[in-house]
Amino acid sequence: MISKVVSRTLSSNRVAKYARSMSNWSQYEMGPPDPIVGLNESFALDDNPNKVNVGVGAYRSDDGLPYVLPCVREAEKINMSKDTLNHEYLGIAGDPNFVKLALEFAYGEDSGVLKEGRVAGVQTLSGTGGLRVMGELLKKGGHKEIYVPNPTWGNHIPIMKNAGLEVKKYRYYNAENSDLEFDNMVQDLKNIPEKTVVLLHACAHNPTGMDPTAEQWQEISKVMKDGNLIPFFDCAYQGFASGNAPKDAFAIRMFVEDGHNLATVQSFSKNFGLYGQRVGALSIITNDESEAKKVLSQMKMTIRPMYSNPPKHGAQLVSTILGDKQLTTDFIDQCADMASRINDMRIQLRTALEEGGDRNWEHITKQIGMFAYSGLSSEEVVKLRENHSIYCTLDGRISMAGVTTKNVNYISDAIKEVTK
């Protein structure tokens, strides 16, 4: 006879087998690893003491460590000392004071469109959340497609596709000569149907680091105005790109002066170093205050079922800094310091790459912002990872924040070896 223990075990096994066969989740397949997160996971498992991560999109000190801006530390002390500190919900549109200061940061304190009440603005889950809210709004408003530069930040396309929009591309960068293909870009913009939304990088284009000149921005504005296109700026690096926040907002402010009813999504991850706090804003310029109120109501209706309301802590830090003259000055100086270190590493990397070689690396120092679009092929990137434990994305994008005075020669020697 079968013992009671064995009987119970068999019964248990049958139940488990039946449960597995009746799974409601078996239709899901394993998804591919994220190109950035997966890279970081591989880096963490690498036991090479000389390993270098130049794939992460976050600023690092010259010691390769995460960096907290001193003005952020000071803002945290100020906020923690307030008797009014609490952890209550924010409204659907976020912290009103943060939204006000964020829009002034982008458009300028004396901006006419702000004074006229023509801007609908909300706090968002950094840039990614703002982009998704905008995508949902566009779909709700009858838009079927959006144009993005080729190439663009890797998350732009899935965000907009998941919002139900068809994503099309306009020419932007020529990999053959490592420069803008401006004439082709303008031609593509001229061929886009009117009332179509066109995504533009406000500064420090990701991944190429190549921005239009002031004169080229003026031509782009005219072409888009003539074609009745809707500019949508992604502003993720204001202050961090050049070290000068107003300069980095040049394109946005010039388009506003030219009369565009544009939209802007802002991220405060890179410039304030608040990566994990998810601080952002989305704003849309309308014809008048009445229209702005209607658009704001739709923004809130989009946000409510998506994530209800945004987090509080990071937005309050930004508000404390931008609402205080001394802290704002400190922030500007600290942003300039970060931009300066990045620029210094560009110069050092280019110099090291060109020593004893015949390949032109001029584009490294022509580019701006956190990333260098190296021109390395995917095969060369794989060799860097497998032979030298240097990790960057397959498109050859190098995070200059990961380059330090201690590893720049190791990186340059490895690049020269794989490009022989």
GUGUZA-64915 format. One line per field, with one value per residue (C-alpha): residue number from 1; residue in one letter; chain; z, y, x. Coordinates in pm, 1 decimal, padded with zeros to 6 digits. Each point is the difference from the previous one (the first is absolute). Example, Ala and Ser with C-alpha at 12.3 -4.5 7.8 and 13.67 -1.06 7.14 Angstrom:
n = 1  2
res = A  S
chain = A  A
c3 = 00780.0  -00066.0
c2 = -00450.0  00344.0
c1 = 01230.0  00137.0
This chain:
n = 1  2  3  4  5  6  7  8  9  10  11  12  13  14  15  16  17  18  19  20  21  22  23  24  25  26  27  28  29  30  31  32  33  34  35  36  37  38  39  40  41  42  43  44  45  46  47  48  49  50  51  52  53  54  55  56  57  58  59  60  61  62  63  64  65  66  67  68  69  70  71  72  73  74  75  76  77  78  79  80  81  82  83  84  85  86  87  88  89  90  91  92  93  94  95  96  97  98  99  100  101  102  103  104  105  106  107  108  109  110  111  112  113  114  115  116  117  118  119  120  121  122  123  124  125  126  127  128  129  130  131  132  133  134  135  136  137  138  139  140  141  142  143  144  145  146  147  148  149  150  151  152  153  154  155  156  157  158  159  160  161  162  163  164  165  166  167  168  169  170  171  172  173  174  175  176  177  178  179  180  181  182  183  184  185  186  187  188  189  190  191  192  193  194  195  196  197  198  199  200  201  202  203  204  205  206  207  208  209  210  211  212  213  214  215  216  217  218  219  220  221  222  223  224  225  226  227  228  229  230  231  232  233  234  235  236  237  238  239  240  241  242  243  244  245  246  247  248  249  250  251  252  253  254  255  256  257  258  259  260  261  262  263  264  265  266  267  268  269  270  271  272  273  274  275  276  277  278  279  280  281  282  283  284  285  286  287  288  289  290  291  292  293  294  295  296  297  298  299  300  301  302  303  304  305  306  307  308  309  310  311  312  313  314  315  316  317  318  319  320  321  322  323  324  325  326  327  328  329  330  331  332  333  334  335  336  337  338  339  340  341  342  343  344  345  346  347  348  349  350  351  352  353  354  355  356  357  358  359  360  361  362  363  364  365  366  367  368  369  370  371  372  373  374  375  376  377  378  379  380  381  382  383  384  385  386  387  388  389  390  391  392  393  394  395  396  397  398  399  400  401  402  403  404  405  406  407  408  409  410  411  412  413  414  415  416  417  418  419  420
res = M  I  S  K  V  V  S  R  T  L  S  S  N  R  V  A  K  Y  A  R  S  M  S  N  W  S  Q  Y  E  M  G  P  P  D  P  I  V  G  L  N  E  S  F  A  L  D  D  N  P  N  K  V  N  V  G  V  G  A  Y  R  S  D  D  G  L  P  Y  V  L  P  C  V  R  E  A  E  K  I  N  M  S  K  D  T  L  N  H  E  Y  L  G  I  A  G  D  P  N  F  V  K  L  A  L  E  F  A  Y  G  E  D  S  G  V  L  K  E  G  R  V  A  G  V  Q  T  L  S  G  T  G  G  L  R  V  M  G  E  L  L  K  K  G  G  H  K  E  I  Y  V  P  N  P  T  W  G  N  H  I  P  I  M  K  N  A  G  L  E  V  K  K  Y  R  Y  Y  N  A  E  N  S  D  L  E  F  D  N  M  V  Q  D  L  K  N  I  P  E  K  T  V  V  L  L  H  A  C  A  H  N  P  T  G  M  D  P  T  A  E  Q  W  Q  E  I  S  K  V  M  K  D  G  N  L  I  P  F  F  D  C  A  Y  Q  G  F  A  S  G  N  A  P  K  D  A  F  A  I  R  M  F  V  E  D  G  H  N  L  A  T  V  Q  S  F  S  K  N  F  G  L  Y  G  Q  R  V  G  A  L  S  I  I  T  N  D  E  S  E  A  K  K  V  L  S  Q  M  K  M  T  I  R  P  M  Y  S  N  P  P  K  H  G  A  Q  L  V  S  T  I  L  G  D  K  Q  L  T  T  D  F  I  D  Q  C  A  D  M  A  S  R  I  N  D  M  R  I  Q  L  R  T  A  L  E  E  G  G  D  R  N  W  E  H  I  T  K  Q  I  G  M  F  A  Y  S  G  L  S  S  E  E  V  V  K  L  R  E  N  H  S  I  Y  C  T  L  D  G  R  I  S  M  A  G  V  T  T  K  N  V  N  Y  I  S  D  A  I  K  E  V  T  K
chain = A  A  A  A  A  A  A  A  A  A  A  A  A  A  A  A  A  A  A  A  A  A  A  A  A  A  A  A  A  A  A  A  A  A  A  A  A  A  A  A  A  A  A  A  A  A  A  A  A  A  A  A  A  A  A  A  A  A  A  A  A  A  A  A  A  A  A  A  A  A  A  A  A  A  A  A  A  A  A  A  A  A  A  A  A  A  A  A  A  A  A  A  A  A  A  A  A  A  A  A  A  A  A  A  A  A  A  A  A  A  A  A  A  A  A  A  A  A  A  A  A  A  A  A  A  A  A  A  A  A  A  A  A  A  A  A  A  A  A  A  A  A  A  A  A  A  A  A  A  A  A  A  A  A  A  A  A  A  A  A  A  A  A  A  A  A  A  A  A  A  A  A  A  A  A  A  A  A  A  A  A  A  A  A  A  A  A  A  A  A  A  A  A  A  A  A  A  A  A  A  A  A  A  A  A  A  A  A  A  A  A  A  A  A  A  A  A  A  A  A  A  A  A  A  A  A  A  A  A  A  A  A  A  A  A  A  A  A  A  A  A  A  A  A  A  A  A  A  A  A  A  A  A  A  A  A  A  A  A  A  A  A  A  A  A  A  A  A  A  A  A  A  A  A  A  A  A  A  A  A  A  A  A  A  A  A  A  A  A  A  A  A  A  A  A  A  A  A  A  A  A  A  A  A  A  A  A  A  A  A  A  A  A  A  A  A  A  A  A  A  A  A  A  A  A  A  A  A  A  A  A  A  A  A  A  A  A  A  A  A  A  A  A  A  A  A  A  A  A  A  A  A  A  A  A  A  A  A  A  A  A  A  A  A  A  A  A  A  A  A  A  A  A  A  A  A  A  A  A  A  A  A  A  A  A  A  A  A  A  A  A  A  A  A  A  A  A  A  A  A  A  A  A  A  A  A  A  A  A  A  A  A  A  A  A  A  A  A  A  A
c3 = 00000.0  -00061.9  00324.6  00092.7  -00034.0  -00352.9  -00088.7  00115.3  -00195.8  -00319.8  00048.3  00055.5  -00313.5  -00204.8  00125.6  -00080.3  -00347.1  -00062.0  00118.1  -00235.7  -00293.9  00072.5  00029.6  -00122.3  -00073.5  -00225.9  -00310.6  00098.6  -00147.6  00150.6  -00114.0  -00113.6  00259.1  -00000.3  -00188.5  00289.1  00306.3  -00147.9  -00058.9  00363.6  00115.3  -00215.2  00132.1  00360.3  -00066.8  -00166.7  00234.7  -00203.7  00238.6  -00295.9  -00118.4  -00107.9  -00040.0  -00259.7  -00073.2  00300.9  -00055.7  00336.2  00104.3  00189.6  00185.6  -00120.6  00245.9  -00189.6  00285.7  00003.0  00064.0  00209.2  -00071.3  00312.7  -00068.1  00013.1  00335.8  00128.9  -00129.8  00178.6  00328.5  -00045.4  -00081.0  00283.0  00251.6  -00091.4  00250.2  -00292.9  -00151.3  -00073.9  -00235.3  -00120.7  -00359.5  -00259.2  -00235.7  -00336.5  -00168.0  00267.4  00213.2  -00137.5  00118.0  -00168.4  -00325.5  00006.2  00058.9  -00252.7  -00275.3  00084.3  -00018.6  -00353.5  -00144.8  00207.5  00300.1  -00224.3  -00259.6  -00154.9  -00043.9  00373.1  00098.1  -00234.9  00160.2  -00332.7  00127.6  00135.5  00219.5  00225.4  00203.4  -00148.7  00072.3  -00141.2  -00377.8  -00070.2  00180.9  -00170.0  -00340.4  00066.2  00122.1  -00315.4  -00217.8  00159.8  -00042.0  -00366.1  -00061.0  00183.5  -00211.1  -00327.7  -00087.6  -00163.5  -00040.6  00135.3  -00163.7  00188.1  -00107.2  -00134.0  00229.7  00322.8  00363.6  00005.9  00214.6  -00217.5  -00252.6  00236.4  00216.5  -00294.4  -00156.6  00328.9  00008.3  -00332.8  -00234.1  -00317.3  00028.5  -00308.6  -00033.4  -00154.7  -00092.7  00259.0  00020.7  -00262.3  00145.7  -00296.2  00085.4  00366.3  -00048.1  -00043.7  -00340.2  00029.2  -00360.9  -00002.2  00337.2  -00131.4  -00312.5  00208.4  00223.8  -00308.4  -00110.0  00328.7  -00015.7  00180.2  00361.4  00060.6  00326.1  -00040.5  00289.5  00042.1  00249.2  00168.9  00067.2  00031.3  -00251.5  00126.3  -00125.9  -00245.8  00206.9  -00317.7  00021.3  -00273.2  00010.6  00093.2  -00369.5  -00080.6  00279.7  -00150.9  -00335.8  00161.8  00177.1  -00326.7  -00186.9  00274.3  00020.6  -00377.4  00004.8  00296.9  00195.4  00378.0  00177.7  00300.9  00188.8  00219.1  00245.5  00211.1  00039.8  00061.8  00181.2  -00029.9  -00373.8  -00018.6  00367.6  -00078.0  00058.7  -00208.4  -00288.2  00006.4  -00022.9  -00304.1  -00251.8  00217.1  00073.6  -00359.3  -00127.2  00252.8  -00122.6  -00354.4  00102.1  00021.5  00228.7  00099.5  00270.7  00227.5  00221.1  00264.8  00202.5  00312.8  00024.8  -00168.2  00084.1  00366.8  00043.0  00118.6  -00207.1  00249.5  00099.1  -00339.0  -00024.4  -00322.2  -00158.5  -00312.6  -00139.3  -00303.2  -00135.8  -00113.5  -00166.2  00318.0  00369.3  -00061.6  -00235.9  00247.9  00268.5  -00234.1  -00095.1  00366.6  00080.5  -00267.1  00130.1  00345.6  -00141.8  -00171.4  00313.0  00249.5  -00128.3  -00094.6  00328.0  00190.5  00116.5  -00003.3  00283.2  00231.2  00132.5  -00315.3  -00118.9  00334.6  -00026.8  -00342.9  00126.9  00297.8  -00225.0  -00278.5  00253.9  00178.4  -00172.4  00173.8  -00055.4  -00364.1  -00039.5  00166.5  -00231.6  -00309.6  00118.4  00079.6  -00336.7  -00167.0  00195.5  -00120.9  -00359.3  00027.8  00120.5  -00285.1  -00250.2  00147.6  -00037.7  -00362.7  -00067.3  00185.0  -00171.8  -00345.9  00067.1  00123.4  -00295.6  -00255.7  00152.8  -00225.1  -00216.0  -00338.0  00070.5  00039.2  00334.7  -00035.6  00045.4  00364.9  00084.6  -00241.2  00188.7  00318.5  00310.2  00181.1  -00299.3  -00273.3  -00314.6  -00067.0  -00342.9  00123.4  -00173.2  00196.4  -00067.1  00146.6  00302.1  00062.2  -00019.7  00251.8  00240.2  -00053.6  -00024.2  00226.3  00227.7  -00128.4  -00015.6  -00232.8  -00206.5  -00333.5  -00195.3  00127.8  00237.4  00277.7  00322.3  00055.0  00367.1  00030.9  -00140.3  00266.3  00020.2  00139.8  -00282.1  -00308.8  -00125.4  00059.6  -00198.7  -00284.5  -00028.0  -00015.4  -00265.7  -00211.1  00032.5  -00117.8  -00286.2  -00149.9
c2 = 00000.0  00357.3  00180.0  00313.6  00209.6  -00129.4  00045.5  00360.1  00060.2  -00144.0  00202.9  00312.9  -00067.4  -00050.5  00330.8  00181.0  -00156.1  00091.6  00356.3  00033.9  -00133.1  00247.3  00307.2  00322.2  00148.0  -00258.3  00207.2  00249.7  -00043.8  00116.7  00356.5  00125.0  00174.4  00378.8  00123.7  00226.9  -00193.0  -00326.7  00163.4  00106.0  -00350.8  -00149.8  00258.2  -00088.9  -00368.1  00076.3  -00074.8  00188.0  00258.3  00236.1  -00011.5  00329.5  00086.8  00273.2  -00100.0  00146.8  00335.4  00150.5  00243.4  -00134.1  00171.4  -00037.6  -00289.7  -00169.0  00043.3  00126.3  00373.4  00197.3  00372.9  00202.9  00224.8  -00309.9  -00100.5  00352.3  -00004.7  -00330.8  00151.1  00299.3  -00211.2  -00246.8  00284.2  00133.3  -00058.8  -00017.4  -00303.8  -00277.5  -00289.5  00079.9  -00060.0  00264.2  00097.2  -00169.0  00280.5  -00014.5  00272.6  00336.0  00184.3  -00254.2  00025.5  00380.5  -00005.9  -00279.3  00192.6  00317.8  -00203.6  -00112.8  00306.6  00278.2  00192.5  00284.8  -00226.0  00162.9  -00328.0  -00068.2  00347.9  -00032.4  -00331.0  -00181.5  -00297.6  -00318.6  -00174.7  -00304.8  -00182.3  -00338.7  -00315.5  00152.9  00014.2  -00351.3  00061.6  00336.7  -00156.1  -00269.3  00252.2  00203.6  -00308.7  -00083.6  00360.5  00000.7  -00323.6  00137.9  00316.6  -00191.2  -00010.5  -00322.2  00046.2  00176.7  00066.9  -00053.6  00059.7  -00288.2  -00098.8  00090.8  -00109.5  -00369.0  00039.5  00263.5  -00250.8  -00264.1  00271.2  00149.2  -00336.1  -00122.0  00316.7  -00109.7  00233.2  -00091.8  00114.3  00134.5  00136.0  00303.0  00001.1  00158.2  -00149.1  -00130.3  -00282.8  00010.4  00344.0  00011.7  00320.2  00132.9  -00056.9  00332.3  00047.1  -00341.4  00073.9  00321.4  -00176.0  -00270.3  00261.0  00174.9  -00325.8  -00070.8  00055.9  00308.7  -00020.1  -00293.6  -00011.8  -00000.4  -00098.2  00213.9  -00031.0  00339.2  -00045.8  -00272.7  -00230.0  -00357.3  -00207.9  00206.2  00306.2  00207.6  00303.6  00245.2  00340.9  00308.1  00083.2  -00354.3  00008.9  00321.1  -00171.7  -00302.5  00231.0  00173.9  -00327.2  -00135.9  00325.4  00007.3  -00365.8  00048.5  -00272.6  -00041.7  00007.1  -00228.1  00057.2  -00262.1  00201.0  -00243.4  00181.9  00369.3  00145.0  -00325.7  00022.8  00321.9  00093.9  00292.9  -00062.0  00293.2  -00090.2  -00359.6  00127.7  00216.2  -00209.8  -00025.4  00372.4  00097.6  -00224.1  00162.6  00346.3  -00118.8  -00072.9  -00378.9  -00154.8  -00265.1  -00264.6  -00070.7  -00293.8  00063.9  -00241.2  00101.0  -00328.5  00095.4  00369.1  -00032.9  -00354.2  -00116.2  -00319.4  -00209.0  00273.4  00011.5  00377.1  00143.4  00233.3  00014.4  00328.7  00099.6  00354.7  00086.7  00295.6  00150.1  -00058.8  -00162.5  -00254.8  -00064.9  -00092.1  -00248.5  -00159.3  -00020.0  -00178.6  -00260.0  -00041.3  -00072.2  -00241.1  -00185.0  -00013.2  -00108.0  -00358.8  -00032.1  00073.8  00224.6  00255.1  00048.5  -00045.4  00288.2  -00003.0  00071.2  00272.6  00175.7  -00013.0  00164.9  00258.4  00084.1  00049.8  00196.9  00204.4  00120.9  00240.8  -00129.8  -00366.2  00075.3  00163.4  -00302.3  -00233.7  00191.4  -00012.6  -00371.0  -00075.5  00189.7  -00208.3  -00324.4  00122.7  00109.2  -00342.0  -00167.2  00236.9  -00058.8  -00374.5  00046.1  00181.3  -00259.9  -00292.7  00151.0  00083.6  -00353.3  -00157.9  00204.5  -00071.9  -00249.9  -00048.6  00120.9  00007.1  00335.8  00037.2  00367.6  -00075.1  -00093.1  00364.4  00146.7  -00171.5  00130.9  -00143.6  -00329.4  -00228.6  -00047.7  -00170.5  -00178.5  -00147.2  -00346.7  -00285.3  -00252.6  -00258.1  00232.2  00066.1  -00375.1  -00033.5  00281.7  -00184.0  -00351.4  00083.2  00303.6  00004.3  00343.4  00028.0  00236.1  -00028.5  -00180.5  00323.5  00113.7  00261.4  00072.0  00170.4  00254.7  00008.4  -00347.1  00118.6  00115.8  00111.1  -00346.8  -00206.8  00223.1  -00156.9  -00352.5  00085.3  00166.4  -00287.4  -00250.1  00200.5  00027.1  -00375.4  -00092.5  00252.8  -00111.5
c1 = 00000.0  00103.7  00073.7  -00193.9  00317.7  00066.8  -00366.4  00004.7  00323.6  -00148.2  -00315.6  00205.8  00204.6  -00316.9  -00141.2  00325.1  00013.0  -00364.7  00063.0  00294.7  -00198.3  -00280.5  00228.7  -00154.1  00342.6  00161.0  -00068.1  00270.2  00346.6  00325.8  00062.7  00340.3  00218.2  -00006.1  00308.6  00104.6  -00117.3  00127.6  00337.1  00021.4  -00089.2  00276.8  00243.8  -00085.4  00080.2  00335.7  00293.1  00262.6  00153.3  00051.1  -00361.3  -00157.9  -00368.3  -00045.5  -00357.3  -00179.3  -00171.5  00086.4  00270.4  00299.1  00282.2  00358.3  00020.3  -00282.7  -00246.8  -00361.7  -00009.2  -00248.2  00003.9  00086.0  -00301.3  -00222.6  00147.8  -00064.2  -00358.6  -00057.6  00120.7  -00229.8  -00304.5  00061.7  00014.6  -00345.2  -00280.3  -00241.1  00174.4  -00248.4  -00055.1  -00350.2  -00105.1  00071.7  -00281.0  -00035.4  00198.0  00270.2  00154.6  -00125.6  00310.8  00225.4  -00197.0  00026.2  00376.2  00058.4  -00178.9  00190.8  00320.8  -00087.0  -00172.1  00160.0  -00133.4  -00117.6  -00162.9  -00305.5  -00187.1  00031.9  -00116.0  -00298.8  -00104.0  00026.6  00200.9  -00155.6  00254.8  00019.4  00261.1  00086.2  00198.1  00317.0  00041.9  -00123.8  -00328.6  -00044.3  00056.5  -00258.8  -00257.9  00062.3  -00035.0  -00335.0  -00117.2  00095.8  -00187.3  -00303.7  00017.7  -00014.7  00370.0  00108.3  00375.5  00306.1  00337.0  00326.5  00361.5  00207.1  00161.6  -00174.8  -00007.0  -00084.2  -00311.1  -00172.0  -00127.5  -00148.3  -00158.6  -00185.1  -00084.6  -00145.5  -00211.6  -00147.6  00188.4  00182.3  00361.6  00173.2  00353.2  00163.2  00367.4  00227.3  00349.3  00241.7  00207.0  00238.2  00138.2  -00111.6  -00197.7  -00352.8  -00152.6  -00175.0  -00111.5  -00166.7  -00156.5  -00154.4  -00124.1  -00166.9  -00165.6  -00138.2  -00162.1  -00179.6  -00379.2  -00128.1  -00120.8  00235.4  00195.0  00378.4  00225.2  00313.2  00285.8  00039.2  00372.2  00264.7  -00168.2  -00008.2  00175.9  00206.2  00092.9  -00035.7  -00228.9  -00101.9  00167.5  -00204.1  -00035.6  -00111.0  -00257.9  -00137.6  -00039.3  -00164.1  -00245.5  -00089.0  -00047.9  -00225.0  -00195.7  -00049.9  -00106.7  -00236.0  00179.3  -00020.1  00339.1  00036.8  00325.2  00161.8  00211.0  00202.4  00331.7  -00068.7  00300.9  00191.4  00066.7  00200.5  00011.6  -00232.3  -00372.2  -00136.3  00232.1  -00121.8  -00359.9  00079.3  -00193.1  -00311.5  -00011.2  00071.3  -00281.9  -00234.6  00101.5  -00071.1  -00358.7  -00002.1  -00260.8  00248.5  00024.8  00295.7  00083.5  00264.9  00208.6  00190.0  00189.4  00326.8  00035.5  -00101.2  00133.8  -00343.6  -00011.8  -00195.0  -00245.4  -00179.0  -00040.7  -00138.0  -00251.6  -00213.3  -00127.0  -00205.4  -00032.2  -00352.6  -00173.0  -00144.5  -00066.1  -00337.5  00152.9  00282.4  -00253.7  -00168.8  00331.7  00100.9  -00325.3  00078.2  00354.3  -00140.0  -00258.1  00285.2  00216.2  -00268.2  -00050.2  00366.9  00181.1  -00244.1  00257.1  00378.3  00251.7  00072.6  00356.4  00200.8  -00235.1  00031.9  00379.1  -00009.3  -00250.6  00219.6  00303.3  -00168.4  -00196.1  00313.9  00241.6  00311.9  -00087.3  -00081.3  00341.0  00161.1  -00191.3  00114.1  00362.4  -00019.2  -00160.9  00282.9  00252.1  -00160.6  -00009.3  00362.7  00114.9  -00186.5  00160.2  00347.2  -00046.4  -00105.0  00326.4  00207.2  -00172.2  00041.0  00366.6  00071.3  -00183.6  00191.7  00342.7  00173.5  -00307.8  -00121.1  -00375.5  -00176.3  -00177.9  -00091.1  -00369.2  00063.5  00074.5  -00256.7  -00279.9  -00160.2  -00161.0  00028.1  00045.7  00257.3  -00122.9  00325.8  -00063.8  00097.5  -00180.0  -00203.1  00273.3  00261.9  -00221.5  -00028.3  00379.4  00038.6  -00227.3  00135.4  00370.8  00032.8  -00308.3  -00100.3  -00378.2  -00186.4  -00317.8  00009.2  -00043.1  00341.0  -00138.1  00249.2  -00103.0  00274.8  -00098.5  00154.3  00332.5  00245.5  00360.7  00075.4  -00154.0  00018.2  00323.4  -00129.8  -00314.2  00190.5  00250.1  -00285.9  -00185.9  00315.0  00050.4  -00351.6  00002.7  00333.1
